[in-house]
Amino acid sequence: VHRVAKANNLPVAGVVEKHPRDPALDLARKSLAHIEKEVADYTCQIIKQERIRGELQPQEFIDAKIRNRKVKDGKVVVPLSVYMKFLNPQGVKGREVIWVEGQNNDKLRAHEGGTLGKFAPSVWLDPDGPLAMRGQLHPIRDIGIENLVIKLIERGQAERNFPECEVKVIEGATINRRVCKVLQVIHPVKRPHFEFNRAEIFIDAEMNMPIRYAAYTWADSAGEPEPLLEAYT
């Protein structure tokens, strides 16, 4: 994935030389380079909402501590490490999850909150298994700002094969009183190879990192609002 993300100037067979997505890709690459160089770890509160099997789930609020993966000479010298404590809604409140890439047979350790957590022991789970993925759109290995940027670059590079794309840059937006630049990517025509109708990436102007991503699918009828697919702040 890192090789794809960093292949800034490599030609891709069948891809036009210029594409509406290119300014967004350039901005994402600059953000990734900044994160790789300057960001070792961080704490944050994650607000996520996902559509699972067609049903939009309630927002989840999670306190998180994330240590970024560091690679030297092609080897992982610092593994991606994650701790999460779920705050809301009530059904997940108190749940704790910890995972360190490549350790403990690559399994995560989870402990339920609430009444169940008082009696149930902590368990080791396969991050891609049905229990760990219950109510989740993505596995824990995909978490974090760096992974988000990498996936945006990977997806954007793949979509350079298709010209039906509009990109808008909106200056001066705010998220949680943070001034942001918003990249809005629109696919005006629904095609099987497009994952969303519209996506918005809010990039913090000071930190040079994305702090919100939201994607919407196509509305069933003209004039109706686009249904949310997933959002992470």
N, C-alpha and C positions, 0 to 999 in steps of 0.2 A: 504494500500500500504506500509506503514511504517513497518507493522508487517511482510509482505512478505520480504521486503528488509533486515530486521534485523535478519531473521531466518537463521543465518549462519550455524548452525550445525544440524538443524532438518532434519531427513531422509525424503525422498519423495518416495512414493510408486511407484515402477516400474522404478526408476531412478538408473543408474549405480553409484557405489561409486565414481569413478573418471571419469572426462569428460574433453575434451580439453578446454572447456570454463572456467573451474574452476580457472585458474590463473587470467583470466580477471575479473571474479566475485569477487575474493579476492581483487583485486586492486580497483574495483568499490566500494566495501564495505568500504575499508579504506578511500577512497575519500569521501564517504557519511558521515562517522563518523567525518572526519575533517571539512566538511562543516557544519554539525549540531552543532558542538562545537564552531567553530571559526568564522563563517561567518554570520553576522547579516543582512547586506545589501550591495549593490554595485551598481555602475553605469557602463554602458558599451555601446558599439555600437554593435548591432546585425546585421550580414549579413546573410540573409536567402534566400534560393531558394527551391521551392517545385514543385513537379509534381502534378497538379490538373486535375483529370479526363483524365489522359493520356498525358496532355500537360505540358511541362516544362515551368514554369513561369520565368520572368526576376528576377534578384536579387533585393532584397529589403534591404535598409539600414535604420536602426532604432536606434535612441538614446533611451536608456532605463534606468529606475531606478527601482530596484527590492529590496523589503524587504522580507527576507525569513520567512516562517512560523516557529513558535516556539511552541512546544508542551510540556506541563508539566502535569504530573499525568493524561495523557490521554486526556487532554483538550487543545484546541488551545488558547494560551495566546497572541500570536502575529499572526495576520492573514497574509497570503501571499498578498502582495500589489505590484501593477504594474503601472508604468506610461511609455507610449511610445509616441515618436514623430517621424513620418516617414519623412525621408530625401530625398529618391529617390526610384523608378523612378518618373517621373513627375506626373503620374496618381494618386499617393498617397501622394505626397509631401505636408507637412504641416498638415497631419492628426494627431490628438492627441487622445489617449485612456487612460483612468484611470480606475482601478478596484481594489477593496479591497474585499478579500474573506469574504463571509458571511454578508457583509454590503450592504445597498441599495437594499434589496431583491436579493442580489447576482448578480445584473446587473452591466454592465460596462457603463461608460459614454464616448461617442465618439463625436468628432467634426471633420468634413471634412476640408481639406485644399484647397488651390487654390481658384478659382473664386467661386465655390460652397460654400466653407466655409464662404465667406463674407456675404452670404445671408441666408444659412441654419442654423437653431439652433442646439445646442448640443442635443443629444438624448440618452435615456437610452435603452440599448439593452440586450436581453438574450444572454449570452456568447455562448450558443449552438444553437442559432437561425440562420436562413438563412442569415440575414443581417450581423451579427457579423462574421459568418463563410464564407462569400463570399470571394473567393480568398485565403482561409486559409486551411491548412491541419489539424491543431490542434487548439483547443480552447485556450483562454488566460489563463485558469486555469492550463494549462500544461507548461507554460513558465518558464524559469529559469534553472540555472545549477543544482540545487538540484533536481528538477523534472526530468531533463534529466538522472541523475545518477540513480534515483529510477526506472525509466522506463527501463533503461539498465539492472539493476539487475533483475527486474521482468521478462523481456523478456528472459534474459539469464538463469534464473532458470527454466522457462517453457521449454526451448529448451534442457535442460539436459535429457529430455525423448528421444532425437533423437541423435544418435551418429555421423551422417554425418556433421562434423564440423571441420574446421581447425582454429587454433588461432596462430597468429604470433605477436611477440613483436619487434618493431623497435625502437632502441635507437637513440637519437641525432637528431631527426627531428626538424624543426622549423616552427612556425606559427607567423607571425608578429614579427619576431626576438625573439620570446620566445622559449626556448629549451623545447622540448616535448618528451614524450614517446608515441609511437603510438601502439594501440591495433588494430590489423586487424583480423576481424572475417569473415571467408569464408564458404559458403555453396556450395560445388562444384557441387551438383546435385539439380536441381530445384524440389522442393516438395511443395504441397499445404500448408503445415504447416510452411514454411519458408517465411518470409516477404522480405528478400533481398538476393542477391547473395554475396555481400561483403559490410561490414561496417568498417569504420575507426573512432576510437576515439582518439583524440589528448589530452593527459593529460599534463598540464603544470608542469614541473619538480619542480619548486620553490613553486607554489601555491597549488600543489597536487589537481588540479581541472581540469575537461575536459573543453577545450576552443574551440573545434571543433568536430562536429559529421557529418559524411556523409555516406549515404547508397546508394547502386547501385543495380539495378535489373539485370536480366540475359540478355545478348545480344541475338538478334534474330539469328545470325549466328556466327560461330566460327571465331575468328580473329577480330570481330567488338568490339568497345569499349562498356563497360557496361553503359547503360543509367542511369543518376543520378535520384534517387527517391526524396531525400531531403538532404539538407545540412544547417548547422547552425554554424556560427563562432562568 
